[in-house]
Amino acid sequence: MKPELTAHGHLMANEAAQAMAVFCASASQDLTALVAQQGIGDAKAIYTIARGSSDAVANILSYEFMRELGVPVTSLPPSVFSLGRGVDVGGAAVLIISQSGASDDLVYSAKGAAAKGAKVIAITNQPYSSVEKAAALAIPIGAGAELAVPATKTVVGSIAAGTALLSALVPSYGLRAKSAIDCLRAISTVHPKADDLRASFLRARHVYVIGRDTGYGAAHEVALKLKECCALHAEAYSASEVLHGPLQLATNPLMVLILDTGAGNIKASLDQAEARFRAVGCDVQRISPADLGARDLTPAAAAALMLAVMYQIILKTALALGLNPDAPETLSKVTKTT
Amino acid sequence: MKPELTAHGHLMANEAAQAMAVFCASASQDLTALVAQQGIGDAKAIYTIARGSSDAVANILSYEFMRELGVPVTSLPPSVFSLGRGVDVGGAAVLIISQSGASDDLVYSAKGAAAKGAKVIAITNQPYSSVEKAAALAIPIGAGAELAVPATKTVVGSIAAGTALLSALVPSYGLRAKSAIDCLRAISTVHPKADDLRASFLRARHVYVIGRDTGYGAAHEVALKLKECCALHAEAYSASEVLHGPLQLATNPLMVLILDTGAGNIKASLDQAEARFRAVGCDVQRISPADLGARDLTPAAAAALMLAVMYQIILKTALALGLNPDAPETLSKVTKTT
């Protein structure tokens, strides 16, 4: 066995490096026939149910789906089905995202939502999982085995699976998604300021990760990974929400990372947040797909790209701190909760 | 002018002390006729729209309403209406919570949701506000003027306004709410371990505030106030969610505050989280209405009581840190965002 294969972080490094290839393959799935057969396009509302990184994906997809479909796409807590008696979801679709498809609470949710009248759609990386079996439509992430505890390629692949679903529902979106996939096939995910960002994380005691629209869900995922891999307290906020009470944390040493998807309608909001945090002396960093030469991405693809970029920087930060991101000491790959 | 009246924190202390009286008055409103007139009970789904502390209230109410009504109650981001073109909310009710009723994004949301077919309900503390004017049904918080920047009595009063709404929709819930109000009229909100909790906060560099069901929204509000008043990085998690990636932060000095509403179906989950955090050496504190002798509260009333308790402890922590919670240096009472 080569020494490199046993080094800390090699699993996560290897899997994070596959993220964009997984995205392109998963987003290219043609789901048109399956979606038409299930009548998913008739849903009056979509409820997402997910935990952790998958819930960050659900958040990213909610903005993309609301913009394209014009119906509410919101998040239901699994406990409504796992601890409570459920709610009536007749006429709605329920989108469950789970890498393993095996968590008890999500299995309860899939069965409960189906019993309460919803069309259940499952995005999982495990064929024939319990969540898939309870679903009317299963969309594979197709990322292959993921061995590092922190999920990377499956997270980006889940965004892609959602992109494939939306492409099947809205053909004009499918054309834009195809352009984004073509752009991402050729992209480097090594950010030109990667070393600066790592240095900022190493100096930081607290981090806010800020985004809006699909960048807000990406901010959730980056904040989660900074805790999981680097034991660094990072928290996600929308650019508007953070200017209420949370701004006061800036009186303690605070790093602010802004994930800018490049969408025109959020620029003023991100600019305002950046200016306010700079004015009170924070270390503010801002990254965008344009930094890597990417153009004309869909907002969800832009979020996926920023995750692929950040995974590598977070990994290097963890290694610099002497941590093993492949297997954080307090965590295991499958978490059993209700 | 007496010296006490100009001391730091006197506004917040005074207003937080009124919280339970505001709760009892606001929750006792009889909205039966108004609610019947508007047909709110026919809604197939309820969407909440709010920011900051009001969004924590929306989270608390979502669990209470889902349990009692059996319909999905989920959160829509205001940006869907303020930056985007909105979504179809025909057949649904939209509950907007805003102390001032004046924030631009919530005004856009109220008007947008009404135009897209929703019955709009407004909970505000400001009669004739712009949000109220766009609503079919306005429920006053009735807390009186709130002068400290950190909202306290209006937050607890918003939970109460939601309690009054639910009582009008579900008479059997109204009877349980009345018992809770009777209990809370006589309750002390000074926690027997208040000094211990303050000492824990003063030692802490990072705090997780943990709850489930209505305790989860309360955890959001407590975490927000710890940032706002004490510049202490606190983050809210559900007891199940936190055992995924966020547990790793416990390898840094971490304080964990568990808000236990006392509901039987969440006990196992909170116990599991407490055991896991204790096992990795955290300073774990857990509070519950039973500590104060309160019994048979509704879950929402239990959340309101824990907020009233925590406001006083957060205030004393801020004062011990030499901060002025009445007017945090980076914040203003009304935040203009889109």
Interface residues (C-beta under 8 A of the other chain):
Chain A: K44 A45 Y47 R51 G52 S53 D55 Y63 M66 R67 G70 V71 P72 V73 T74 S75 L76 P77 P78 S79 V80 L83 G84 R85 G86 V87 D88 V89 G91 A92 D105 P150 R205 H206 R212 D213 Y216 L224 K225 K227 E228 C229 A231 L232 H233 E235 S238 A239 S240 E241 L243 H244 G245 P246 L247 Q248 L249 A250 T251 N252 N265 I266 A268 S269 Q272 R276 V280 P328 E329 T330 L331 T335 T337 T338
Chain B: K44 A45 Y47 R51 G52 S53 D55 Y63 M66 R67 G70 V71 P72 V73 T74 S75 L76 P77 P78 S79 V80 L83 G84 R85 G86 V87 D88 V89 G91 A92 D105 P150 R205 H206 R212 D213 Y216 L224 K225 K227 E228 C229 A231 L232 H233 E235 S238 A239 S240 E241 L243 H244 G245 P246 L247 Q248 L249 A250 T251 N252 N265 I266 A268 S269 Q272 R276 V280 P328 E329 T330 L331 T335 T337 T338
